[in-house]
Structures are given as structure tokens and as C-alpha cells.
Amino acid sequence: MKFSNDQIPPVFYSDLQAKPLENCVMCGKDVLHSNEVYMIEKVIKNGRSESEYAICFTCASKMKGNMSVESEANLAAYFESNPRLKSMQDFYEGEEEVAVDDLLKACLIKGTPVSELEEYQLGGVFKGDKLYPAALPFVLSLEAMMEINDLLSAETKRELDDFIDEIDDLPPEWKEIFKTKKPLLV
């Protein structure tokens, strides 16, 4: 699969700054101008960005490393059992060129059109100012986010909260976002 345009789509820009997010929310690294792979996640509520951040894969890996075996198994089973994800995997393995907007029209898990969602999460993986071709950008509905959050063990939720508490440079409002809306770091 190839993207018809591999530049960071404006939907992933910072709503506050109207430009691409530049720094990892955890370590402050300049991800936009580095050669490191990073993820941008945004939570949209009633058409407005409630939270938005970039996170480098080094920090995301540290957070993912705090996941319990139970949580990892629960998430793997959830994703493997989803027929929409299986069809997306087949699509991804094809040679077709795809417009990013087409991938962001509906929830990846539930298929609910974005136009019908009050709250949803946008996610994409990037390298510099380009989409990273090994990962599809996605939309997750609030329903899907809650199902995923329910699959996390109490141990994983505590570990993630403790990890967030250890980050000195993270503003308090970001700590609260990470604690209340566990990010989906894939």
C-alpha cells in the first residue's frame, strides 16, 4: 500500500498552533525534525481537539513495557477477533494507493462513520514530516476506546499511572489526560 500523499495530514496538526506537533510529550525530543518514528494521537470531542500529543517510539515502548501479560493477551485477542481489522490487514498488504482521508472516515474497530461520533481518537505513525508506511492512520470511536480500556488489567493501569507520575517535565494537565484516557500506543 502507498499513500497518495505521504505528508502529515492537517487533521494531525496541532489545533492550537495550526502546524505539525514537533516534540514528544514525554521526553521533549524534537520528533518532527529527527529521524525517529513517532505517533500522534488526538482525542476529538464535539468537533474540537480535547487532547493532542506526539510521542516518540522510545517513550511509547517504555509505556508499553509496563503492560501486564494479561493485558497484552486481552488486547491481542480483541484485535485478532475483529473482522474489520482482518480486512484492513488484507487491504494494507495490497499495492493500491490510498488517500489518508479514506482511512479516517470511520472507526477502525466498529466501522461507525466519524460524522456520527461525538468523541473519537485519531492516531497516526510518522517519521519526520511523512506518514510511516508500515502503519495505517486510524480512528477509534469512544465505544472502541472504552472496550480497549476495559481490557487493561488493574496492574497495567497502575503501572501506566506510576510511569506517568515519574515524568518530571510533563505538565499536570497532560498527566491527567494520560491517566483518565489511557493512550492507545500501538
N, C-alpha and C positions, 0 to 999 in steps of 0.2 A: 504494500500500500504506500502511496505517496500522497502528500498533502498538496492541494492545488496552490496553496500559498503557505510557506513554512515560517513566515514571520509571526511574532507573538500577536495573536488576535486582540483587537482593542477591548474585547469583553474581559480579558485578563489584565488589563491595565489597572493601576490604582485609581479608584474613583476620586480620591482626594487630590491626587497630583496629575491626573489625566495623562499618565505615561507609565511605561512598564515599571513594575516593582524591581528595585535594584539590590536590596540587601536581605540576607537570611534573618528572619525574625529571631532566631535563637542565638546565633554567634556573630551576626553583623557582617559576615563576609559579603563582598560585592559579587553576587551571583550573575548579574547581568553581563558584566564585563570579564568574567573569568571563563575558564574552560570547563567548569564543573556543572554536572547535571543537577537540576533543582526542580522543585514543584511549586506551583502557585495554586493556592486554594482560596476560594471566596465563598462566603455564605451570603446569599441574596434573600432578603425578606421584603415582601411587598414592593418588589422592583428596585430596591436600594441595597447597596452593599452593607451588610451588618458587620462583617469582618473580612479582611483580606490580608494575605501574607505570602511571602516566598520563604521556602525552607530548603536549605541545601541537603543533598542526599547523605552527607556525613551526619548532620544532626538528625535527619529523619531516621537513619539507620540506628542511631543511638536510642531514639524513642522506640523504634520497632523492636530493638533488642530487649526492651523491658516487658514485652508481651509474654504472657504465660503460654505454656504448651496447650492448655485448654482453649485459650482464646485463639491461638493460631489454628488449631484443629477446627474450632467452630467456624471461623471465617473461611477457611479453605473449603469446608463442606458447603457453606452457604453459597460461595461464589461458584463452585463446581456444579451445584444443583440448579443454577439459574439458566433457563433455556435462552434468554436474551443474550447472556454473556457468551454462551456457546456459539450463537450465530454471529456475534461480534468478532469472536476469535477467527471464525471462518472468513469473515469479511476482511479482517486485518491481514490474514495470510495471502489474500489476493493481490493482484497487481494494479487494481484500479486506482485512479487518482480520486481523492475525496476532498470536498470542501469542509473545513472545520465546522462551519455553521450547521452543516447537516448532522454532525455528530452531537451537537449541543441543543438539538430541538426537543429532546425527550430524556427522561430519566433512564440511565443505562440499565438499571435493575428492573424497574417497574414498567417502563415504557410510557409513563404519563407525560403528555406534552408539557413543556415549560410554561406555555400560556395558561395552563390550568393549575400551576403550582404557586402557592403563596410564599413558600420558603424552599430553597434548594441550595445545594453546594455545587460549585464549579471547580473542576480540578484539571490541571494540565502539567505535563512534564516538559521542561525546556533545557536547552544548552545555549548559553549566551542569549542572543535575541531570536532564536529559532525554536520551533517545536521539535521535540526529541522524537525521532521517527519510531522508536521502539515502544512507545506508549501512546494510547489514544487519549485525547482530552475527553472529559466526561461531565455529566450532570447527574447528581443524586438527589432525589426528592427527600423531603423531610421524613416521609414514611420509611424510605430505604435507610436513611441515616439512623433512625431510631432502631430499626431492626438490627443494623450492624452494631450499634452501641450496646444493645441488649445481649449480643453475643460475646462481649468482652467480660471476662471474669472480674470479680471484685478485686482479685490480686492485681490484674493488669491495670484496672482503673486506679488503684492506689499507687502502683509503680509509676504510671504516667503522671499522676499528680505530684508525686515526690520528685520526679525528674524535672518537672516544670518549676517547682519551688527552688531547686538548686541553681537555676539560671539567674544570676545577679542582674544582668543588663536587660532583662525582659520587663517591660512596663507592666504595672499591676493590672491594667485593663486587658492586656494580652494574656496574662496568666489566667485571668478569669475566663476568657474565651476558650483557652485550651482546656481548662478544667470542666467547663459546662458543656462544651461542644467538642468532644474528643475528635481531633482531626483524623481523617482517613488518610494515612500515609502509606500509599501503595508503592 
